[in-house]
Amino acid sequence: MREFTTSAKTATDSGRKLPDVKFKLDTVEMTCRAPKDAQLAYLIAAASQSRTEADQVAAVLDFFEQTLDPASLAVFRRRLLNTTDSFDFPDAMAIFEHVCEEWSGRPTGSGSDS
């Protein structure tokens, strides 16, 4: 039987580590924790333009579920699911794009928003 050990690899891995990304949602400071490579690969595959829009939405929401710190996730969920709150999926996508830009070091959009 093949055995896989991850703790030693994690302890000795000297590769790059993405930073946590802090941002404000209105007046609340939020933190998106740095994903591990597998999370990033999953997101890239799931949110690719070759997927349906529903799959892309699900992938982005799953990603936030896994990377927002607990306090930020609680605010994100409450606001997104509140029918009287103006915070909606396009706002979540803007945050997602910002976080990806921070991790990649390059803008994802046209660059005309600055």
N, C-alpha and C positions, 0 to 999 in steps of 0.2 A: 504494500500500500504506500502510495506516495504521500509524503508529509509536507505541508507548507507552513513556514514560519514567517510571520510578519514583524514581530516585535524586534528582533535583531536587526532586520533591514531598516526599520524606522529609526532605531537608535544609531545606526552607523551611516545612514544616508546623509550625504553632505550636499545633496542637490539643492536647487533653488526652492524657496518657499514663498508662495504668494502672500501678500499682506492681507490682513483683515481690512475691509473697506467701511469707513464710517460715512454716513450721510444723514441729512435731516429730512424728515417727512413732516412738513410744516414746522412745528417747533420741537418735535421729538427727535432726539439723536438716536440713530439706529446703527446696528453693526451687522455687516454681512461677513461671516467668518470665511477664511480662506478655504477653498475646496481642495480636496486631494485630487490627484491626476485622474482617477477613475470617475469622480463626479464630473469633472470638466469634460472628459471624453463622452460620458453619457449625455450631458447637456448638449454638446456640439452635435452629436448624432440625432438626438431626439428633437432638437429645435431647428434642424436644417430646413431649408426652404423646400426640399423634396418631400417633406412630411405634410400632412394635412394641417390646416390651421388649428383644429381641435387638438391634435397631437402636440403642436408647438405650444399652445396655451398650457396644456397639462404638464409639459416638460418644464416650462418656466415656473409654474406654480410649485411643482415638485422640488425644483432647485431651491426656491426660496424656503420651502419647508425644511430643507436639509442644511441650508447655510446661514439663515438668519439666527442670531442668538435668541434665546427663549423670550426675553422681554420684547425684542424687536418683532419677533414672529407673532406674539400676542397682539401687538398694535396693528401690524400688517393685516392679520386675519380679521380682527374686529372692524377695521376701517373698510377693507375690501368687501366684507359680507354685509355691512350695514346698508340697507336700501336707501337711507336718507343721506348717506355720506357721498360727497362728490368724488372721492378717491375711487378710481375704477381701473380696469385692466390696462388701458393705455398708460396710465400713470405708473403702474407696476412695471410695464415694459420699459418705460423711460429709466426707471431705477435700475432694472436689469442691464440695460445698455450702458449706463454709467459705470456699474460695477465691472462689466466686461472690459470697458475701456481702461479702467484703473488697473486691472490685472494684465491686460495685453500691452498697455503703454501706448496704445494708439486709438484714435476715435473710430467708432463703428458707423457713424452717420456721415453726412456730407461735409461736416466741418463748418457749415454756415450758421450754426446755432450759437457760436461764441460771441 
